[in-house]
Amino acid sequence: MVTAELNPGNEMVLSDESPTSPCGVTFEDDGETGYFYALDLGRRSGDNQIVDALHLYDANQVVDRDRPSMVSILWSSDGMKSCLLINRYPHAVFDFSGRRGYSRNNYPITPSPEDTSWLTSNHEWDDAALQGFDLSATR
């Protein structure tokens, strides 16, 4: 698990790779918006490795953005799912086996024309996406 301190609206990037497969994730706050990206690390370095993106927040709408938060990336025991936690609360999950993302705010992203293998039109949250994670390790 990788963890960093976050103040929404302050630029930061936090990335991690699966311990078992050629996939990774990146959390980015660009100063305005927080996103979580699924990456196919098996693609050539010159190719776009982003296969899905989950909108997490607009910084100007975060009520307590002046208080530091902890952002963490956790991998499932099989390394095929990644969960983004903010203050130990799961906000987003990527399931690399199922090729889809889950977000608490279900902000849809349409598929890019070159890669339609991921379900990107629906990011509806499902608690079943948390199966395989040891969330007690984040307490």
C-alpha positions in Angstrom: 0.0 0.0 0.0 1.2 3.5 -0.9 0.0 6.5 1.1 0.5 10.2 0.9 -1.0 13.4 2.5 -3.5 15.2 0.4 -5.0 18.7 0.4 -7.6 18.7 -2.3 -6.8 21.5 -4.8 -3.0 21.1 -4.3 -1.4 19.3 -7.2 -0.2 15.8 -6.4 0.3 12.4 -8.1 0.4 9.0 -6.4 1.0 5.9 -8.4 1.5 2.2 -7.8 1.8 -1.0 -9.8 0.2 -4.4 -9.3 2.5 -6.9 -7.5 1.3 -9.7 -9.9 0.4 -8.3 -13.3 1.3 -5.6 -15.8 -1.2 -3.0 -14.6 -1.0 0.0 -12.4 -3.0 3.0 -11.1 -2.4 6.7 -10.6 -4.3 9.1 -8.5 -4.0 12.8 -9.6 -5.2 16.0 -8.2 -4.4 18.6 -10.9 -5.3 21.5 -8.6 -9.0 21.5 -9.7 -10.1 17.9 -10.0 -9.2 14.5 -8.4 -9.0 11.5 -10.8 -8.0 7.8 -10.5 -6.6 6.2 -13.6 -6.3 2.5 -14.6 -3.1 1.8 -16.5 -2.2 -1.0 -18.9 1.6 -1.2 -18.3 2.0 -3.9 -21.0 1.5 -1.2 -23.7 4.6 0.3 -25.3 5.8 3.4 -23.4 4.9 5.7 -26.3 1.3 4.5 -26.3 -1.4 5.8 -24.1 -1.4 3.4 -21.1 -4.7 4.8 -19.6 -7.6 2.4 -20.1 -10.1 4.1 -17.7 -10.5 7.1 -15.5 -12.7 7.7 -12.5 -13.7 11.2 -11.4 -13.4 11.6 -7.6 -14.0 15.2 -6.8 -13.9 18.8 -7.9 -11.6 20.5 -5.4 -13.8 23.6 -5.0 -16.7 21.4 -3.8 -14.7 19.6 -1.1 -16.1 21.0 2.2 -13.0 20.4 4.3 -10.3 20.9 1.7 -8.3 23.1 4.0 -7.6 20.0 6.3 -5.1 17.4 5.2 -6.4 14.0 4.2 -4.6 10.7 3.7 -4.9 9.1 0.2 -3.9 5.4 -0.1 -3.7 2.9 -2.9 -4.4 -0.7 -1.9 -4.2 -3.9 -4.1 -6.3 -6.9 -3.7 -4.7 -10.2 -2.6 -4.5 -11.4 -6.2 -3.2 -8.1 -7.5 -6.1 -7.7 -10.0 -8.0 -5.0 -8.2 -6.9 -1.6 -6.9 -8.8 0.5 -4.4 -8.3 4.2 -3.7 -9.0 5.2 -0.1 -9.3 8.8 1.2 -9.0 8.9 5.0 -9.4 5.0 5.0 -12.7 5.2 3.1 -12.9 3.4 -0.3 -13.8 5.9 -3.0 -12.9 4.0 -6.2 -12.0 0.5 -7.4 -10.5 -0.8 -10.6 -11.1 -4.4 -11.4 -8.6 -5.4 -14.1 -10.0 -8.9 -14.6 -13.5 -7.5 -15.1 -12.2 -4.5 -17.0 -14.3 -1.9 -15.2 -14.1 0.8 -12.6 -16.4 1.6 -9.7 -16.7 5.1 -8.2 -18.8 6.5 -5.4 -20.0 9.3 -7.7 -20.6 7.2 -10.9 -19.3 9.9 -13.1 -19.3 8.2 -16.6 -16.5 8.5 -19.1 -17.2 7.4 -22.7 -14.8 4.8 -24.2 -11.9 6.1 -26.3 -12.2 5.0 -30.0 -9.0 3.0 -29.9 -9.9 0.9 -26.8 -13.4 -0.3 -26.1 -12.4 -3.3 -24.1 -13.2 -1.6 -20.8 -16.8 -0.7 -19.6 -16.3 3.0 -19.2 -19.9 4.2 -19.6 -21.0 3.1 -16.2 -18.9 3.4 -13.0 -21.8 2.7 -10.6 -20.6 1.8 -7.1 -21.0 -1.8 -6.0 -19.8 -2.9 -2.5 -19.0 -6.3 -4.1 -16.1 -4.6 -5.8 -14.4 -4.6 -2.4 -14.1 -8.4 -2.3 -10.4 -9.4 -2.1 -9.2 -6.4 -0.2 -8.0 -6.5 3.4 -9.5 -3.2 4.5 -8.6 -3.9 8.1 -4.9 -3.3 7.1 -5.8 0.4 6.6 -7.1 1.0 10.1 
